[in-house]
Amino acid sequence: MFYFSDSILHDISVHYVGNNAQDGPLVISKNPIQLKDDSLKSLLNQYFLTPFSKTTEAYNFFHHNGEIDLNPLYHFTKKYFDQELEFHEFSVQAAKHLYQCNNHPNIKEGELYVVEINEIPFEGNVYKGIGLFKSESKETFLKVYPQGDGFEIDSEENAINIQKLDKGALILQAEEENGYVVFAVDQTNKQTEAVYWKDTFLSIKSRNDAYSQTKNFLKAYKQFVNHELDEIFEIEKADKVDLLNKSMDYFKNKEDFKEDEFVEEVLGNPVAIDQFKSFKDRYAEDFDNPFETEFQISAPIVKKMQSTYKSILKLDKNFHIYIHGKREYIEKGFDEDKGMNFYKIYFENEL
């Protein structure tokens, strides 16, 4: 989570980036904008940085073949941070790169704001950074103002709502050897044409920190329970729910993850443990996300992913059974007379 009250906006350059696939325009400004009005700086600070206030996932630049210098935005960013590229020229190169990435007919045109930002707080330190922000959505605003003995109403079309940043990225001058620390937001639709911001323009992958380790492990374990255990065990849905609940309890109640401790407490069965470790290795290779055997647990992502760990048994379209623990109090059977499955549930008090 970020607190940007002390962050300082310096240079800002604005370019208009059209849709390359539709032969839209690329309009490059000749000079940066001079920001002299403190109230305008405050508004821009709110517009650019507020969407990052609750951001917890960090990324690094990368290139699919391992040669990070082939990532265009990393290349220009490094030149800027190394003082081999002037700020405005960096913004021009970023706009040209974005234009080349706008190669889907549904990608919206808009202004690209490139901003130098100082005093960005991160993990107990402050850093210099670059902000890249794209404005795509325009709105119409009403203005009411005094006129004589009454009021007049006017409108302003194609204006920007400072509460709704469409896309943004913050690049911190930190961890250059790993591809810098990058934060990204994309608040437009999640269709295929929208993911170009993170996947194509920025070309980033999750930073190997507590947040990503916790997130990736929970995703892998959930997939293992729901789709892999059936290959070696005849396992009921209630047992799967119980295994998911046990894993979530482990992550909620521990500060640090230890793989050997986790598999013994949650899985227990040696065959299942071996199967899970093999699956985890394949998962790490397929998604290029290596797992650590020990890492600090990130509470924010545990809280976020808890809702995806469904503890519900859905029975036809008639009943839902929520299971939060005590697997031994649920029994499954089959009624020969009715020709139907049933669950028997034991409890002490009706609440």
C-alpha positions as CSV (number, residue, x, y, z in Angstrom):
1,M,0.0,0.0,0.0
2,F,1.3,3.4,-1.0
3,Y,1.1,6.8,0.7
4,F,1.9,9.5,-1.9
5,S,1.4,12.6,0.1
6,D,5.1,13.5,-0.1
7,S,5.7,12.4,-3.7
8,I,6.7,15.2,-6.0
9,L,5.7,15.5,-9.6
10,H,8.4,17.2,-11.7
11,D,8.5,17.1,-15.5
12,I,5.5,16.0,-17.5
13,S,5.2,15.4,-21.2
14,V,1.9,14.6,-23.0
15,H,1.5,12.8,-26.4
16,Y,-1.5,11.6,-28.2
17,V,-1.4,7.9,-29.2
18,G,-3.8,6.7,-31.8
19,N,-4.8,3.2,-32.9
20,N,-2.0,1.9,-35.1
21,A,-4.3,-0.8,-36.6
22,Q,-6.8,1.8,-37.7
23,D,-4.1,4.2,-39.0
24,G,-4.8,6.6,-36.1
25,P,-2.5,9.5,-35.5
26,L,0.6,9.7,-33.3
27,V,1.0,13.3,-32.1
28,I,4.3,14.0,-30.5
29,S,4.6,17.2,-28.4
30,K,7.8,19.2,-28.9
31,N,8.4,20.1,-25.3
32,P,7.4,19.1,-21.7
33,I,4.6,21.0,-20.0
34,Q,5.6,23.5,-17.4
35,L,3.6,23.0,-14.1
36,K,3.5,26.2,-12.2
37,D,0.1,26.0,-10.5
38,D,0.3,24.1,-7.2
39,S,-3.4,23.3,-7.2
40,L,-3.0,21.7,-10.7
41,K,0.0,19.7,-9.4
42,S,-2.2,18.5,-6.5
43,L,-5.0,17.4,-8.9
44,L,-2.6,15.6,-11.2
45,N,-1.0,13.9,-8.2
46,Q,-4.5,12.7,-7.2
47,Y,-5.3,11.6,-10.7
48,F,-2.1,9.7,-11.4
49,L,-1.2,8.2,-8.0
50,T,-4.5,7.5,-6.2
51,P,-5.2,4.3,-8.2
52,F,-1.9,2.9,-6.8
53,S,-2.7,3.6,-3.1
54,K,-4.0,0.0,-2.6
55,T,-1.6,-1.7,-5.0
56,T,0.3,-4.6,-3.4
57,E,1.6,-6.6,-6.4
58,A,4.9,-5.6,-7.8
59,Y,6.4,-6.6,-11.2
60,N,9.7,-6.6,-13.1
61,F,10.4,-5.9,-16.7
62,F,11.3,-9.1,-18.6
63,H,11.8,-10.4,-22.1
64,H,10.5,-13.9,-23.2
65,N,14.0,-15.1,-24.3
66,G,15.7,-13.9,-21.2
67,E,17.5,-11.0,-22.7
68,I,16.0,-8.1,-20.7
69,D,17.7,-5.5,-22.8
70,L,15.4,-6.5,-25.7
71,N,12.5,-5.2,-23.7
72,P,12.0,-1.7,-25.4
73,L,10.6,0.1,-22.3
74,Y,13.3,-1.4,-20.0
75,H,15.9,-0.3,-22.5
76,F,14.7,3.3,-22.6
77,T,14.1,3.4,-18.9
78,K,17.6,2.3,-18.1
79,K,19.0,4.9,-20.5
80,Y,17.0,7.6,-18.7
81,F,18.0,6.5,-15.2
82,D,21.6,6.3,-16.3
83,Q,21.3,9.9,-17.6
84,E,21.9,8.8,-21.2
85,L,18.5,10.0,-22.3
86,E,16.8,13.3,-21.6
87,F,13.3,13.1,-20.0
88,H,11.3,14.4,-22.9
89,E,13.1,12.1,-25.4
90,F,12.3,9.2,-23.1
91,S,8.7,10.2,-23.2
92,V,8.8,10.3,-27.0
93,Q,10.3,6.8,-27.2
94,A,7.7,5.5,-24.8
95,A,4.9,7.0,-26.9
96,K,6.3,5.5,-30.1
97,H,6.6,2.1,-28.5
98,L,3.0,2.3,-27.2
99,Y,1.8,3.3,-30.7
100,Q,3.4,0.1,-32.1
101,C,1.6,-1.9,-29.4
102,N,-1.8,-0.5,-30.3
103,N,-2.3,-3.1,-33.0
104,H,-5.8,-4.3,-32.2
105,P,-8.7,-2.5,-33.8
106,N,-10.6,-2.2,-30.5
107,I,-7.8,-0.5,-28.5
108,K,-8.8,3.1,-27.6
109,E,-6.9,6.2,-28.5
110,G,-5.9,8.6,-25.9
111,E,-3.3,10.8,-24.3
112,L,-0.1,9.3,-22.8
113,Y,1.2,11.3,-19.8
114,V,4.8,10.6,-18.9
115,V,5.8,12.0,-15.6
116,E,9.0,12.2,-13.5
117,I,8.1,11.5,-9.9
118,N,10.4,11.8,-6.9
119,E,10.0,10.6,-3.3
120,I,8.0,7.4,-4.1
121,P,7.9,5.3,-0.9
122,F,8.5,1.5,-1.2
123,E,9.5,-1.0,1.5
124,G,10.9,1.6,3.9
125,N,12.8,3.6,1.3
126,V,12.0,6.4,-1.2
127,Y,12.9,6.3,-4.9
128,K,12.9,8.3,-8.0
129,G,10.5,7.0,-10.6
130,I,8.8,7.4,-13.9
131,G,5.0,7.4,-14.3
132,L,3.3,6.3,-17.5
133,F,-0.5,7.1,-17.6
134,K,-2.9,6.7,-20.4
135,S,-6.3,8.5,-20.6
136,E,-8.8,6.8,-22.8
137,S,-12.3,7.6,-21.4
138,K,-13.8,11.1,-21.8
139,E,-16.9,12.4,-20.1
140,T,-19.2,15.4,-20.3
141,F,-19.3,17.7,-17.2
142,L,-21.9,20.3,-16.2
143,K,-20.7,23.6,-14.8
144,V,-23.0,25.9,-12.8
145,Y,-21.8,29.4,-12.2
146,P,-23.4,32.7,-10.9
147,Q,-24.8,35.1,-13.5
148,G,-26.5,38.3,-12.5
149,D,-29.2,37.5,-10.0
150,G,-29.2,33.8,-10.8
151,F,-27.1,31.0,-12.2
152,E,-26.2,29.7,-15.6
153,I,-25.4,26.1,-16.6
154,D,-22.8,25.2,-19.2
155,S,-21.2,21.9,-20.2
156,E,-17.7,20.8,-21.1
157,E,-17.3,17.8,-23.4
158,N,-14.4,15.4,-23.8
159,A,-13.2,16.2,-20.4
160,I,-11.2,13.8,-18.1
161,N,-12.6,12.6,-14.8
162,I,-9.7,12.7,-12.3
163,Q,-11.3,9.9,-10.3
164,K,-10.9,7.4,-13.2
165,L,-7.4,6.8,-14.5
166,D,-7.7,4.2,-17.3
167,K,-4.1,2.8,-17.3
168,G,-1.0,3.5,-15.4
169,A,2.5,2.3,-14.5
170,L,5.1,3.3,-12.0
171,I,8.7,2.4,-12.6
172,L,11.0,2.8,-9.6
173,Q,14.7,3.3,-9.8
174,A,15.2,0.1,-7.8
175,E,16.4,-3.4,-8.5
176,E,17.8,-2.6,-11.9
177,E,19.4,-6.0,-12.2
178,N,16.0,-7.7,-11.8
179,G,14.3,-5.4,-14.3
180,Y,13.3,-2.5,-12.0
181,V,10.3,-2.5,-9.7
182,V,7.1,-1.8,-11.6
183,F,3.6,-1.3,-10.5
184,A,0.7,-1.4,-13.0
185,V,-3.0,-0.7,-13.1
186,D,-5.5,-1.3,-15.9
187,Q,-9.0,-0.3,-15.0
188,T,-10.6,-0.8,-18.4
189,N,-12.2,-4.0,-19.6
190,K,-10.4,-7.3,-19.4
191,Q,-10.9,-8.4,-23.0
192,T,-8.0,-9.6,-25.1
193,E,-7.3,-6.2,-26.6
194,A,-7.0,-4.7,-23.1
195,V,-4.1,-6.8,-21.8
196,Y,-1.7,-5.2,-24.2
197,W,-0.9,-2.6,-21.6
198,K,0.8,-5.1,-19.2
199,D,1.7,-7.9,-21.6
200,T,2.9,-6.0,-24.7
201,F,3.6,-2.4,-23.8
202,L,5.2,-2.9,-20.4
203,S,6.1,-6.7,-20.8
204,I,6.2,-7.4,-17.1
205,K,6.1,-10.4,-14.8
206,S,5.4,-10.8,-11.1
207,R,8.2,-9.9,-8.9
208,N,9.5,-12.8,-6.9
209,D,8.5,-11.5,-3.5
210,A,6.2,-12.6,-0.6
211,Y,3.1,-11.4,-2.5
212,S,3.8,-13.4,-5.6
213,Q,5.1,-16.4,-3.8
214,T,2.0,-16.6,-1.7
215,K,-0.3,-16.0,-4.7
216,N,1.3,-18.5,-6.9
217,F,1.4,-21.2,-4.3
218,L,-2.2,-20.8,-3.4
219,K,-3.2,-20.9,-7.1
220,A,-1.1,-24.1,-7.7
221,Y,-2.4,-25.9,-4.6
222,K,-6.0,-25.1,-5.5
223,Q,-5.5,-26.5,-9.0
224,F,-3.8,-29.6,-7.6
225,V,-6.7,-30.3,-5.3
226,N,-9.4,-29.6,-7.8
227,H,-7.9,-31.4,-10.8
228,E,-4.9,-33.6,-9.9
229,L,-5.9,-35.6,-6.8
230,D,-8.5,-37.5,-8.8
231,E,-5.8,-39.2,-10.7
232,I,-4.5,-41.1,-7.7
233,F,-7.4,-41.1,-5.2
234,E,-11.1,-41.5,-5.2
235,I,-11.9,-38.3,-3.4
236,E,-15.2,-36.8,-2.6
237,K,-16.0,-33.2,-3.1
238,A,-16.4,-32.7,0.6
239,D,-12.8,-33.9,1.1
240,K,-11.6,-31.4,-1.5
241,V,-13.3,-28.6,0.3
242,D,-11.8,-29.8,3.5
243,L,-8.3,-29.7,2.0
244,L,-8.8,-26.2,0.6
245,N,-10.0,-25.1,4.0
246,K,-7.0,-26.6,5.8
247,S,-4.6,-24.8,3.4
248,M,-6.3,-21.5,3.9
249,D,-6.3,-21.9,7.7
250,Y,-2.5,-22.5,7.5
251,F,-1.9,-19.4,5.5
252,K,-4.2,-17.3,7.7
253,N,-2.6,-18.4,10.9
254,K,1.1,-18.5,10.0
255,E,3.5,-15.7,9.3
256,D,6.0,-17.8,7.4
257,F,5.5,-20.6,4.9
258,K,7.6,-23.8,5.2
259,E,6.8,-26.4,2.6
260,D,7.6,-29.5,4.6
261,E,5.5,-28.3,7.5
262,F,2.6,-27.4,5.1
263,V,2.4,-30.7,3.3
264,E,2.5,-32.7,6.6
265,E,-0.2,-30.5,8.3
266,V,-2.5,-30.1,5.3
267,L,-2.0,-33.2,3.1
268,G,-0.5,-35.7,5.4
269,N,-0.6,-38.6,3.0
270,P,2.9,-39.5,1.7
271,V,1.6,-40.4,-1.8
272,A,-0.4,-37.2,-2.0
273,I,2.7,-35.2,-0.9
274,D,4.9,-36.7,-3.6
275,Q,2.2,-36.1,-6.2
276,F,1.8,-32.5,-5.1
277,K,5.6,-31.8,-5.2
278,S,5.8,-33.2,-8.7
279,F,2.8,-31.1,-9.8
280,K,4.3,-28.0,-8.2
281,D,7.6,-28.5,-10.1
282,R,5.7,-28.8,-13.4
283,Y,3.5,-25.8,-12.6
284,A,6.6,-23.7,-11.8
285,E,8.2,-24.7,-15.1
286,D,5.0,-24.1,-17.2
287,F,4.4,-20.6,-15.8
288,D,8.1,-19.7,-15.3
289,N,7.4,-19.0,-11.6
290,P,9.9,-20.9,-9.4
291,F,8.6,-21.7,-5.8
292,E,10.7,-21.1,-2.7
293,T,10.4,-23.8,0.0
294,E,10.2,-21.1,2.6
295,F,8.9,-17.5,2.3
296,Q,7.1,-14.9,4.2
297,I,3.3,-15.1,3.9
298,S,1.6,-12.0,2.4
299,A,-1.6,-11.4,4.3
300,P,-3.2,-9.1,1.7
301,I,-3.2,-11.7,-1.0
302,V,-4.4,-14.4,1.4
303,K,-7.4,-12.2,2.2
304,K,-8.0,-11.6,-1.5
305,M,-7.8,-15.2,-2.5
306,Q,-9.9,-16.5,0.3
307,S,-13.0,-15.8,-1.7
308,T,-11.7,-18.0,-4.6
309,Y,-11.3,-20.9,-2.2
310,K,-14.9,-22.0,-2.4
311,S,-16.0,-24.0,0.7
312,I,-19.4,-24.9,-0.9
313,L,-21.0,-28.1,-1.9
314,K,-23.5,-27.5,-4.6
315,L,-26.2,-30.2,-4.7
316,D,-28.2,-30.1,-8.0
317,K,-29.9,-26.7,-8.1
318,N,-31.6,-27.1,-4.7
319,F,-29.1,-26.9,-1.9
320,H,-25.7,-25.3,-1.1
321,I,-23.8,-26.7,1.9
322,Y,-21.1,-24.3,3.3
323,I,-18.2,-26.2,4.9
324,H,-15.9,-24.3,7.3
325,G,-14.4,-27.3,9.1
326,K,-15.2,-30.6,11.0
327,R,-15.2,-32.8,7.9
328,E,-15.9,-35.8,10.2
329,Y,-19.4,-34.4,10.9
330,I,-20.4,-34.9,7.2
331,E,-21.3,-38.3,5.8
332,K,-22.2,-39.2,2.3
333,G,-24.5,-42.1,1.3
334,F,-26.9,-43.5,-1.3
335,D,-30.6,-44.2,-0.7
336,E,-31.6,-47.3,-2.6
337,D,-35.3,-46.6,-2.4
338,K,-35.1,-43.1,-3.8
339,G,-32.1,-43.8,-6.1
340,M,-30.4,-40.6,-4.9
341,N,-27.3,-39.5,-3.1
342,F,-27.5,-37.8,0.3
343,Y,-25.4,-36.1,2.9
344,K,-25.9,-36.6,6.6
345,I,-24.7,-33.6,8.7
346,Y,-24.2,-33.7,12.5
347,F,-24.3,-30.6,14.7
348,E,-24.8,-29.6,18.3
349,N,-26.7,-26.3,18.1
350,E,-28.9,-24.6,15.6
351,L,-27.9,-20.9,15.3
